[in-house]
Amino acid sequence: MTRRLGLVLALLLIAAAPAPPTPPASPPPSPAPSSAPTPAKGSVTGLPLPRFAALRSDDVNLRAGPGTRYPITWVYKRRGLPVEIEREFDVWRLVRDADGTEGWVHEATLTGRRTLLVIGAEQTLRAAPRDDAAIVARAAAGVVGRISHCAADSPWCEVEIKGYRGFLPRTAFWGSFPGEAVN
């Protein structure tokens, strides 16, 4: 009986205890800066992230983590294939390909040369950046080429594919960001 009485008294004391003070109201959030946010930069190179690069050789190991102790999850067999660098860690780069596959590659297996991968159906290479310009060549989906120049905010890029130079709309290939200037 005394244990029960002690429990009841304890519950009464807890119920009678004053409520903890309410914390002061937090200040309103500061207004957003008027300028555009600064793009992310790589912790190793200081270059912008994400950014595009290309595979340097025909045999590039894609690993599950940043180091040789991590298993190889894929082997690329396509020199010049564009990849998007998403992160940096020491000499390793987290990359993503056009299919969305992600993994880590050694920096020595990449080059800064800008390349493209033709996507969708067959694409038409034009003599000028217009839909009605003369046809220079046709490129099948999966063909790799080189980006020569993309003006900022232009829907067209000057490219070279298998020795043919011309213009492709950005929607016809993977390897540049919308509105990105490539020189």
Summary of the structure (lengths in Angstrom):
residues: 183
radius of gyration: 28.1
end to end distance: 87.8
largest distance: 100.5
contacts: 449
relative contact order: 0.13
helix: 11%
strand: 40%
